[in-house]
Amino acid sequence: MTFSVAPMKAPELDRVGGTSEDAGVGALRTERGNLPLERLDVRATITGLVGRVVLTTGFVNSHDTALEATYVFPLPDRAAVIGMKMTAGDRTVEAELQERGAAREAYDEAIAAGRRASIVEEERPDVFTMRVGNIPAGERVTVELGLVGPLVFEDGAATFRFPLVVAPRYVPGTPLPGPSVGDGYADDTDVVPDASRITPPVLLPGFPNPVRLGIGVRIDPAGLELGEVRSSLHTVVAEGDTVTVVPGERVDRDFVLRLEYAGNSSAAVCVPDDDGGTYQLTVLPPDPATPVRPRDVVLLLDRSGSMSGWKMVAARRAAARIVDTLTADDTFAVITFDDRVERPIELGTGLVAATDRHRFRAVEHLAGVQARGGTELFEPLRQGLGLLADASSERDPVLVLVTDGQVGNEDQILRDMAPVINRTRVHAVGIDTAVNAGFLGRLAARGAGRCELVESEDRLDEAMTHIQRRIGAPVITDVVVTPSSSLPKPPSAIYPGVPLVVLGRYTAQAPESFTVRGRTRDGADWQETVAVQHHTEPAVRAQWARAALRDLEDRYASGERAVEASIVETSLRFGVLCRFTAFVAVDERVVSDGTVHRVVQPVEQPAGWETPRFAAPMPAFPVAMAAPAGFGAPPPAAPAGFPAAPQARLLRAAGPKLVPGGGGAAPVPDEPAELREIAALEVQRLEKDAGRPGWERRELLADLASRLGMLVSSRQGSAYESLRRLVAELTAAGDVDRLWARALQVLREFAGQTGERRRRFWR
């Protein structure tokens, strides 16, 4: 099979490059040595609508002592990481998937003993951390990751997207005391307790390309009729059935291929195993036969600093296109936000009829929007969903978010938005060369909506055509699949141009067919029966496990702490990485004395980005590492009047009841040292009780305020002022999560507990 590759309409974005003769080849030499990441190689095979990838990272140690390299990198958010191996010289070690704490312990012990080791951990569905330790001087080590994942298929085309850079993310909240849990530039906060693990240092503009990038994709249509193949962002060449990226590309944007397929049809595939089997059901949507119902639409436009440049232009166009699709039967509101929330003055504070005059005013307002400030996403989402909460059953409530999604507090947003989404369809338009696809996909899934990704301004028209078809209404609602599986939760609607894809598990015999039932727009019953085909494709099993793990992790982030055991069991049983597990490879050969030189690999600034304006100042490199001088780019200081933390935080512990012995008052201490000991005890109680329901924690905080009030009531002097203020805050009541975090912070500081490293960072 031979095909040609057509570039997308946009010319390639201007690249930041150097004048060095070896730009793009090998590592970048400085007076303090090379950066450790020498090459990045992506080898993919696309079979129909399934992608298999082997990602190879190559590290080299140019120092005179053993090296530990840390690399924060992205992967496709729906891909399952199913294997890992480490190679040094003639020695190859297959990694083992373990519970995350056990894997870290095995890695740390190996490094201390002078043995080579590597570990890969998931921070977000699309952000991972790799550490490779005890690389001897002058040696090269490679780490291979195996992945499998589905291609997104809609409107007759499949999309293969492979992200290459972790973009800077806005981190809200109050900094936590004590050392950071990672080596990134951002402080860990009460809202994003693992911020330092998702904010790697950024290369300063103007340096030659430090990483040799290779990408090759073999395409097998698997019986489908393949039409045009288009590359979105990178210059590629085609030879036979393989697409290859031209050498010299920088690791600063997503790699995207779009494949036009014809002749696709509904299908059900069952793959048996020892415990039953896994199935994948794909159903094409019927053609809509009735007009769209009237809608209540809220449009949220991100105008934060990370949206500057072409992204702001594209976002304004996208928002205006959405407004233009409204009819006189619809109502709408437009909200623009950064660290402030604004609306067009002429449209008031509620929903207004989508008359010509109102739509003109909205588009006029959008045309003047400029990027600025930080991405405070929680409050505009809360306001937007609040406007739609009372939507009539005769109207469809729709929220459309236009953003790059570069925030660090994804779990908090998903958790706090879940109870108020109700009937609202939430659609996300992600605009960026390195979009936060994992978060936007999860948000849209929670709202039974769709996520459309726009990686260049010239891709916008095509993307908006897709999203406009879905904003109106799904063609089928109240979808029920028989037989069904409990994990992951199946979609509840079918949208125009987008196949319904359902993954699940079955026990005993495989079903002979699947039946999908639902209702059309006019309320009529709809049904389709799909016969089962039997296959041995292992990718189906891995894809189900990945989808099930994401569903369980989202439930955990929403407060269902009891699912942790199920997450670990599912991950280990099916061999798919998640945030509670890690792949670890340990070589038994001792190669050093355990003393290592630590380097965190700086990442490229995403193509088209200006210097970030929304992060707090950072050192060129974290204190915990030694790195080549002049590489890290510190984002400028946050603007004056930066907002306070949102209302929620991620609590990281759970356990028995706070109040011993019926909650009686503790004895009044004679010395401040004794009061510090009592404060330390209260910290332990709070940490153990953090997982209790909100109403119970509110009662425990009231009891704590009573005890502390008695302790400090007879004390004089400024040494006790922080405790007095805490008692006043707890007595005044308010958001329980914020008060719980505040109590922990004050008591830790008073007790002198500021040096403990937070190991359970992201829970």
C-alpha positions in Angstrom: 0.0 0.0 0.0 1.3 3.4 -1.0 -0.2 6.8 -0.1 0.7 10.4 0.0 0.5 12.8 2.9 -1.1 16.2 2.6 -0.1 18.9 5.0 -2.9 20.8 6.7 -3.7 24.2 5.4 -1.6 26.0 8.0 2.1 26.4 7.3 4.2 25.2 10.1 4.5 27.6 13.0 7.7 29.5 13.4 10.2 27.4 15.4 12.6 28.7 17.9 16.0 27.5 16.8 19.7 28.1 17.1 22.5 28.7 14.7 24.6 25.8 16.0 25.7 23.4 13.3 24.4 20.4 15.4 21.0 21.9 16.2 18.6 19.0 16.4 21.2 16.3 16.6 22.2 15.0 20.0 22.3 16.7 23.3 23.1 20.4 23.9 26.6 21.0 25.3 27.1 23.6 28.1 29.8 24.5 30.5 28.2 22.2 33.1 27.6 19.2 30.8 24.8 17.9 28.5 21.2 17.6 29.3 20.4 13.9 30.0 17.6 13.3 27.4 19.4 12.6 24.2 16.7 11.3 22.0 12.9 10.6 21.8 11.6 8.0 19.4 8.0 7.3 18.7 7.2 4.1 16.6 3.5 3.6 16.0 1.4 1.1 14.2 -2.2 2.0 13.3 -4.5 -0.9 12.6 -7.9 0.3 11.7 -8.9 2.3 14.7 -6.3 1.0 17.1 -2.9 2.5 17.7 0.1 0.7 19.2 3.1 2.7 20.2 6.6 2.0 21.4 8.1 5.2 23.0 11.9 5.1 23.5 13.7 7.6 25.6 17.5 7.7 25.5 19.5 9.2 28.3 23.3 9.9 28.3 25.5 10.8 31.3 28.2 13.3 30.4 29.2 14.0 34.0 32.0 12.4 36.0 29.7 10.8 38.6 26.6 8.6 38.4 23.5 10.4 37.2 19.8 10.3 38.1 17.7 11.8 35.3 14.1 12.9 35.8 11.8 13.6 32.8 8.2 14.8 33.0 6.4 14.0 29.7 3.0 13.6 28.2 1.2 10.6 26.7 -2.1 10.2 24.9 -4.7 10.5 27.7 -6.7 7.5 26.6 -3.8 5.2 25.9 -3.0 2.3 28.2 0.7 1.9 29.2 1.1 -1.9 29.2 4.9 -2.5 29.5 8.3 -1.0 30.1 11.9 -2.2 29.8 15.3 -0.6 30.5 18.4 -1.3 28.4 22.0 -0.4 29.2 24.7 -1.9 27.0 23.9 -5.6 26.6 21.7 -5.7 29.7 17.9 -5.4 29.4 15.5 -5.5 32.4 11.8 -6.0 32.0 9.9 -3.7 34.4 7.3 -5.0 36.9 4.0 -3.2 37.6 3.6 -2.7 41.4 1.6 -0.7 43.8 3.0 2.8 43.6 4.4 3.0 47.2 6.1 -0.4 46.8 7.5 0.6 43.4 9.0 3.8 44.8 10.5 1.9 47.7 12.1 -0.7 45.4 13.5 2.1 43.2 14.9 4.1 46.1 16.5 1.0 47.6 18.2 0.1 44.3 19.6 3.7 43.8 20.9 3.7 47.4 22.6 0.3 46.8 24.3 1.6 43.6 22.2 -0.4 41.1 20.6 0.9 37.9 16.9 1.4 38.1 14.1 3.2 36.4 10.5 4.0 37.4 7.5 5.5 35.5 4.6 7.0 37.4 1.3 8.6 36.3 0.6 12.1 37.6 -2.4 12.9 35.4 -4.1 10.8 32.7 -1.8 12.5 30.2 1.2 13.5 32.4 3.9 11.0 33.5 7.2 11.1 35.4 10.2 8.9 34.5 13.3 8.6 36.7 16.4 6.7 35.6 19.0 6.3 38.3 22.7 5.3 38.6 23.6 5.9 35.0 27.4 5.6 35.2 29.7 8.3 33.7 29.7 8.1 29.9 27.0 5.5 29.7 23.7 5.5 27.7 20.5 4.0 29.0 17.2 3.6 27.1 13.8 3.1 28.5 11.0 1.8 26.3 7.3 2.1 27.1 4.6 0.1 25.3 1.2 1.7 24.8 -2.1 0.8 23.1 -5.0 3.1 22.6 -8.0 3.9 20.4 -8.1 6.5 17.6 -10.8 9.0 17.9 -13.2 8.6 15.0 -15.8 11.1 13.9 -17.3 12.6 10.8 -15.5 10.0 8.6 -12.0 10.5 9.9 -9.8 9.0 12.5 -7.3 11.0 14.5 -3.9 9.8 15.8 -2.6 12.3 18.3 0.7 11.9 20.2 1.6 14.8 22.6 5.3 15.7 23.0 5.5 18.4 25.6 3.9 19.2 29.0 2.7 22.8 28.8 2.9 25.1 31.8 -0.2 24.9 33.9 -1.8 27.5 36.2 -1.7 26.4 39.8 -4.2 28.0 42.2 -4.2 27.8 46.0 -2.1 28.6 49.0 1.5 27.1 49.2 1.8 24.1 51.6 4.5 24.1 54.2 7.5 21.8 54.0 9.6 20.6 51.0 7.9 20.0 47.7 7.0 16.5 46.6 8.6 17.0 43.2 11.3 19.0 41.4 9.2 21.3 39.3 9.1 25.1 39.7 5.6 25.5 41.2 4.9 25.3 44.9 2.6 22.5 46.1 -0.7 24.1 47.2 -3.7 23.2 49.2 -5.6 22.9 45.8 -2.9 21.2 43.8 -0.8 19.3 46.3 1.4 17.8 43.6 2.0 21.0 41.6 5.8 20.5 41.8 5.4 17.2 39.9 3.6 18.6 36.9 5.6 21.8 36.3 9.0 20.8 34.9 11.5 23.7 34.2 11.2 25.2 30.8 14.0 25.8 28.3 14.8 29.4 27.5 14.0 30.4 23.9 16.9 30.6 21.5 18.8 27.4 22.2 19.6 24.7 19.6 17.4 21.7 19.6 18.5 19.6 22.6 16.6 16.4 21.8 16.8 14.2 18.6 13.2 13.4 17.8 12.1 10.5 15.6 8.6 9.6 14.7 7.4 6.8 12.4 3.8 5.6 11.9 2.9 2.5 9.9 -0.7 2.6 8.7 -2.8 -0.6 8.1 -6.4 0.3 7.2 -7.5 -3.3 8.3 -10.1 -3.6 5.6 -11.4 0.0 5.8 -11.1 2.2 2.7 -8.3 4.7 3.4 -8.7 8.1 1.8 -6.6 11.2 2.4 -3.9 11.2 5.2 -3.2 14.6 6.6 -0.5 15.8 8.9 -1.5 18.7 11.1 1.7 20.1 12.7 4.8 18.4 11.5 6.5 18.0 8.1 6.3 14.4 7.2 7.2 12.1 4.2 5.5 8.9 3.2 7.2 5.7 1.9 5.1 2.7 1.3 2.7 2.4 4.3 4.8 4.4 6.7 4.7 8.1 7.6 8.0 9.6 8.9 8.7 12.9 10.5 11.5 14.9 8.9 14.6 15.1 11.3 15.1 18.3 13.1 11.7 18.9 14.5 11.5 20.2 18.1 9.7 18.5 20.9 7.3 21.5 21.3 3.9 20.5 20.0 1.5 17.5 19.5 2.0 15.3 16.5 -1.3 14.7 14.7 -2.3 12.5 11.8 -5.9 12.4 10.4 -6.9 9.5 8.3 -10.1 9.6 6.3 -11.9 6.2 6.3 -14.9 5.1 4.3 -17.1 2.0 4.6 -17.1 1.9 8.4 -20.1 0.1 10.0 -21.4 -0.9 13.4 -19.5 -3.8 14.9 -19.1 -5.8 18.2 -15.9 -7.6 19.0 -15.4 -10.1 21.9 -12.0 -11.2 23.1 -12.1 -14.2 25.5 -9.7 -14.8 28.4 -9.6 -17.0 31.5 -12.2 -15.0 33.4 -14.7 -14.4 30.6 -13.7 -11.8 28.2 -13.7 -8.2 27.0 -15.9 -6.6 24.4 -15.9 -3.4 22.3 -19.1 -2.3 20.7 -19.2 0.4 18.0 -22.5 1.8 16.7 -22.8 4.4 14.0 -25.3 7.3 14.7 -28.5 7.4 12.7 -29.2 10.4 10.6 -31.2 13.1 12.5 -34.8 13.3 11.4 -36.2 16.1 13.6 -35.3 19.7 14.2 -33.2 20.7 17.2 -35.0 21.7 20.4 -34.5 25.2 21.8 -31.4 25.6 23.9 -30.1 27.5 26.9 -26.4 28.0 26.1 -23.6 29.4 28.3 -20.3 30.1 26.6 -17.2 30.3 28.8 -14.1 31.8 27.1 -10.7 31.5 28.7 -8.8 34.8 28.3 -5.8 33.9 30.7 -2.2 34.6 29.9 -1.5 31.2 28.5 -4.1 31.9 25.7 -2.0 34.7 24.2 -1.0 34.8 20.5 -2.8 32.7 17.9 -4.7 30.8 20.6 -6.6 34.0 21.6 -7.4 34.7 18.0 -8.7 31.2 17.5 -10.6 31.2 20.7 -12.4 34.5 19.8 -13.3 33.0 16.4 -14.6 29.8 18.0 -16.7 31.7 20.5 -18.2 33.9 17.8 -19.0 30.9 15.7 -20.9 29.4 18.6 -22.9 32.6 19.1 -23.7 32.7 15.4 -25.3 29.2 15.5 -28.0 30.4 18.0 -31.5 31.0 16.9 -34.3 33.3 18.2 -35.7 30.3 20.1 -32.5 30.0 22.2 -31.3 31.9 25.3 -27.6 32.4 26.1 -24.9 34.1 28.2 -21.3 34.8 27.5 -18.7 34.7 30.3 -15.0 35.6 29.8 -12.5 34.7 32.6 -8.9 34.7 33.7 -8.5 35.3 37.5 -11.6 37.6 37.1 -15.0 36.8 35.7 -16.6 39.3 33.3 -19.7 39.5 31.1 -20.9 41.9 28.4 -22.5 44.8 30.2 -25.3 45.0 27.6 -26.4 41.4 28.2 -26.8 41.6 32.0 -26.1 38.8 34.4 -28.6 36.1 33.3 -29.6 34.3 30.2 -31.0 36.5 27.4 -32.9 35.7 24.2 -30.6 35.1 21.2 -31.9 38.0 19.2 -29.9 39.6 16.4 -29.1 42.5 18.7 -28.0 40.4 21.6 -25.8 38.2 19.4 -24.2 41.2 17.8 -23.4 42.7 21.3 -21.9 39.3 22.3 -19.7 39.1 19.2 -18.7 42.7 19.6 -17.6 42.0 23.2 -15.7 38.8 22.2 -13.8 40.7 19.5 -12.1 42.9 22.2 -11.0 40.2 24.5 -7.3 40.0 25.1 -5.2 37.4 27.1 -4.2 38.3 30.6 -4.0 36.9 34.2 -4.3 33.4 35.5 -6.7 30.5 34.7 -9.2 30.4 37.6 -11.5 27.9 36.0 -13.5 26.9 39.1 -15.6 30.1 39.5 -16.7 30.6 35.9 -17.7 27.0 35.7 -19.7 27.3 38.9 -21.4 30.4 37.6 -22.1 29.0 34.2 -23.7 25.8 35.5 -25.6 27.8 38.0 -27.3 29.8 35.2 -28.4 26.5 33.6 -29.5 24.8 36.8 -33.2 25.8 36.4 -33.5 25.0 32.7 -36.9 23.9 31.5 -37.4 20.3 30.6 -38.5 21.6 27.2 -35.1 23.2 26.6 -31.6 21.7 26.4 -29.0 23.2 28.8 -25.6 23.4 27.1 -22.3 24.8 28.4 -19.4 25.3 26.0 -15.9 25.9 27.4 -13.2 27.3 25.1 -9.8 27.0 26.7 -6.4 25.4 26.6 -7.2 23.7 29.8 -3.8 24.4 31.3 -4.7 24.1 35.0 -3.2 21.9 37.7 -6.3 21.4 39.9 -8.2 19.1 37.5 -9.3 16.7 40.2 -10.7 19.5 42.4 -12.7 21.0 39.5 -14.1 17.6 38.4 -15.1 16.7 41.9 -16.8 20.0 42.7 -18.5 20.3 39.4 -20.0 16.8 39.4 -22.9 17.5 41.7 -24.1 20.6 39.8 -23.8 19.4 36.2 -27.3 17.7 36.3 -28.8 17.7 32.8 -26.3 20.2 31.3 -24.4 19.0 28.3 -20.8 20.2 28.7 -18.7 20.6 25.5 -15.1 21.6 25.5 -13.1 23.2 22.7 -9.4 22.8 23.5 -7.1 25.2 21.7 -3.3 24.7 21.9 -0.4 23.1 20.3 0.0 21.0 23.5 -3.6 21.0 24.8 -4.5 19.5 28.2 -6.6 16.9 26.4 -6.9 14.5 29.4 -8.7 17.1 31.6 -11.0 18.5 28.9 -12.0 15.0 27.8 -12.9 14.0 31.4 -14.8 17.3 31.9 -16.8 16.7 28.7 -17.5 13.1 29.6 -18.8 14.1 33.0 -21.3 16.4 31.2 -22.2 13.9 28.5 -20.7 16.2 25.9 -17.8 16.2 23.5 -14.3 17.5 23.4 -12.9 19.0 20.2 -9.2 19.8 19.9 -7.8 22.6 17.8 -4.0 22.6 17.4 -3.7 25.4 14.8 -5.8 28.4 13.8 -6.4 26.9 10.3 -7.8 23.8 11.9 -10.5 25.8 13.6 -13.2 25.8 10.9 -13.2 22.1 10.6 -13.3 21.6 14.4 -16.1 24.1 14.8 -18.2 22.4 12.2 -17.9 19.3 14.3 -18.7 21.0 17.6 -21.6 23.0 16.2 -23.3 19.8 15.1 -23.2 18.5 18.6 -24.1 21.7 20.5 -27.7 21.4 19.2 -28.7 18.0 20.7 -27.7 14.4 20.5 -29.6 12.3 17.9 -30.2 9.5 20.5 -30.7 10.0 24.2 -31.3 7.6 27.2 -29.0 5.0 25.6 -29.1 1.5 27.2 -26.8 -1.3 26.1 -27.7 -5.0 26.7 -25.9 -6.9 28.0 -24.1 -4.3 30.0 -20.9 -4.0 32.1 -20.5 -2.0 35.3 -17.2 -0.5 34.2 -16.6 1.9 32.6 -19.9 3.8 32.7 -21.3 3.7 29.2 -22.2 6.9 27.2 -25.8 8.0 27.6 -26.2 9.7 24.3 -25.2 9.4 20.6 -24.2 12.6 18.7 -24.3 13.4 15.0 -21.2 12.1 13.2 -19.7 10.4 16.3 -20.0 6.6 16.7 -21.1 5.2 20.1 -18.1 3.2 21.5 -18.8 1.0 24.6 -16.2 -1.2 26.3 -17.0 -3.8 28.9 -16.3 -7.2 30.5 -18.4 -10.3 30.4 -18.3 -13.6 32.3 -18.8 -17.2 31.1 -19.9 -17.3 27.5 -19.6 -14.3 25.1 -23.0 -12.9 24.1 -24.1 -13.6 20.5 -25.2 -10.0 20.0 -25.6 -6.6 21.7 -28.7 -4.5 21.6 -28.6 -0.7 21.9 -31.9 1.1 22.8 -32.7 4.8 23.2 -35.0 7.6 22.2 -34.8 9.9 19.1 -35.2 13.7 19.3 -39.0 13.4 18.8 -39.3 10.9 21.6 -39.7 7.8 19.5 -38.1 4.5 20.5 -34.9 3.5 18.7 -33.0 0.2 18.6 -30.1 -1.5 16.9 -28.8 -5.0 17.3 -25.2 -5.8 16.4 -23.9 -9.3 16.0 -20.7 -10.3 17.8 -17.4 -11.2 16.1 -14.8 -13.2 18.0 -11.2 -12.0 17.9 -7.9 -12.5 19.8 -7.0 -8.8 19.7 -5.3 -8.0 23.0 -5.7 -4.3 22.5 -9.4 -4.5 23.4 -8.6 -5.8 26.9 -6.0 -3.1 27.5 -8.3 -0.4 26.3 -11.1 -1.6 28.5 -8.7 -1.6 31.5 -7.6 1.9 30.8 -11.1 3.2 30.4 -12.2 1.4 33.6 -9.3 2.8 35.6 -10.1 6.4 34.4 -13.7 5.9 35.5 -12.6 4.6 38.9 -10.0 7.4 39.4 -12.6 10.1 38.6 -14.8 8.5 41.3 -11.9 8.6 43.7 -11.3 12.3 42.9 -15.0 12.9 43.6 -14.6 11.6 47.1 -15.3 7.8 46.8 -12.1 6.8 48.7 -13.4 3.2 48.9 -12.6 2.5 45.2 -8.8 2.7 45.9 -8.5 -1.1 46.3 -10.4 -1.7 43.1 -8.1 0.7 41.2 -5.0 -1.1 42.4 -6.5 -4.5 41.8 -7.7 -3.7 38.3 -4.3 -2.1 37.3 -2.2 -5.0 38.5 -4.6 -7.7 37.2 -4.7 -6.3 33.7 -1.2 -4.9 33.6 -2.1 -1.3 32.8 -0.5 1.6 34.6 -2.6 4.0 36.7 -2.0 6.7 39.4 -1.9 4.1 42.2 0.7 1.9 40.5 4.1 2.3 38.8 6.4 0.4 36.5 9.8 -0.2 38.0 12.9 -1.9 36.5 15.9 -2.8 38.7 19.2 -4.2 37.4 20.9 -6.4 39.9 24.4 -5.3 38.9 26.0 -2.7 41.2 27.5 0.2 39.1 28.1 3.0 41.6 28.5 3.8 45.3 24.9 5.2 45.5 25.9 8.8 45.2 24.1 10.3 42.2 24.0 13.7 40.4 20.4 14.6 40.0 19.2 16.4 36.8 15.6 17.3 35.9 15.2 17.5 32.1 13.9 21.0 31.1 11.1 20.8 28.5 10.4 22.9 25.5 8.0 25.9 25.7 5.0 24.9 23.5 5.1 26.3 20.0 3.4 29.6 19.7 3.5 30.3 23.5 4.8 33.5 24.9 6.7 33.4 28.2 4.0 32.2 30.8 2.5 35.0 32.8 0.4 33.0 35.2 2.9 31.1 37.3 4.8 32.2 40.4 8.5 32.9 40.1 10.7 29.8 39.9 14.4 29.3 40.1 16.2 28.4 36.9 16.4 24.9 38.3 15.1 23.4 41.6 17.4 23.4 44.6 17.3 19.6 44.7 19.1 19.2 41.4 22.2 20.4 39.7 21.6 21.4 36.1 23.4 23.2 33.2 23.4 26.9 33.8 21.1 29.1 31.7 18.5 26.6 30.6 15.5 27.1 32.9 13.1 29.9 32.1 11.4 31.4 35.2 7.9 32.6 34.5 7.4 36.2 35.7 5.7 37.0 38.9 2.0 36.7 39.2 0.0 40.0 38.7 -1.0 42.1 41.7 -4.2 41.2 43.3 -3.8 37.6 42.5 -6.9 35.7 43.7 -7.2 33.5 46.8 -7.4 29.7 46.5 -10.7 28.2 45.3 -13.1 26.7 47.8 -11.8 23.1 47.8 -8.6 21.2 48.2 -7.4 17.6 47.9 -7.3 15.9 51.3 -4.6 13.2 51.5 -5.5 11.1 54.5 -8.3 9.2 56.2 -8.8 7.3 59.4 -10.4 7.0 62.8 -12.3 9.6 64.8 -10.7 12.9 65.8 -11.9 13.3 69.4 -10.7 10.7 72.0 -12.4 10.0 75.2 -15.7 11.8 74.3 -14.0 15.0 73.1 -13.2 16.5 76.5 -11.0 19.5 76.8 -7.3 18.9 76.9 -5.4 20.2 80.0 -4.1 23.7 79.8 -0.3 23.5 79.4 2.1 25.2 81.7 4.7 25.9 78.9 4.5 26.7 75.2 6.4 23.4 74.4 3.5 21.4 75.9 1.1 23.4 73.7 3.2 22.6 70.6 2.9 18.9 71.5 -0.8 19.2 71.8 -0.9 20.9 68.4 1.1 18.1 66.9 -1.4 15.6 68.3 -4.3 17.6 66.8 -2.5 17.5 63.4 -2.3 13.7 63.6 -6.0 13.5 64.4 -6.9 15.8 61.5 -4.8 13.8 59.1 -6.4 10.6 60.2 -10.0 12.0 59.9 -9.5 13.8 56.5 -11.6 11.2 54.6 -14.7 11.5 56.7 -17.9 13.1 55.3 -18.2 16.8 55.2 -20.9 17.1 57.9 -18.9 15.0 60.3 -15.7 17.0 59.7 -17.7 20.2 60.3 -18.6 18.9 63.8 -15.1 17.8 64.4 -13.8 21.3 63.5 -16.3 22.9 65.9 -15.1 20.6 68.7 -11.5 21.5 67.8 -12.3 25.2 68.0 -13.8 24.6 71.5 -10.7 22.9 72.7 -8.2 25.3 71.2 -10.3 28.2 72.6 -9.9 26.9 76.1 -6.2 26.3 75.6 -5.4 29.9 74.5 -8.0 31.8 76.4 -5.7 32.4 79.4 -2.6 32.9 77.3 -1.1 36.2 76.6 1.5 37.2 73.9 1.9 37.1 70.1 3.1 33.4 70.2 -0.5 32.3 70.4 -1.9 34.8 68.0 -2.1 32.3 65.1 -4.1 29.9 67.2 -6.5 32.7 68.3 -7.1 33.6 64.6 -7.7 29.9 63.8 -10.3 29.6 66.6 -12.1 32.7 65.2 -12.1 31.3 61.7 -13.4 27.9 62.8 -16.1 29.5 65.0 -17.3 31.7 62.1 -17.7 28.4 60.0 -17.6 28.3 56.2 -16.4 25.9 53.6 -15.3 22.7 55.5 -12.5 21.8 53.1 -10.9 25.2 53.3 -11.2 25.3 57.1 -9.8 21.8 57.4 -6.8 22.8 55.3 -6.4 26.0 57.3 -6.4 24.1 60.6 -3.8 21.7 59.4 -1.6 24.6 58.1 -1.8 26.6 61.3 -1.3 23.7 63.7 1.7 22.3 61.7 3.4 25.7 61.7 2.7 26.1 65.5 4.0 22.6 66.2 7.1 23.1 64.0 6.1 20.4 61.6 7.2 22.1 58.4 10.0 19.7 57.3 8.1 16.5 56.6 8.1 15.5 52.9 4.6 14.9 51.7 4.7 11.4 50.3 1.0 11.0 49.7 1.1 14.1 47.5 -1.7 13.7 45.0 -4.4 11.9 47.0 
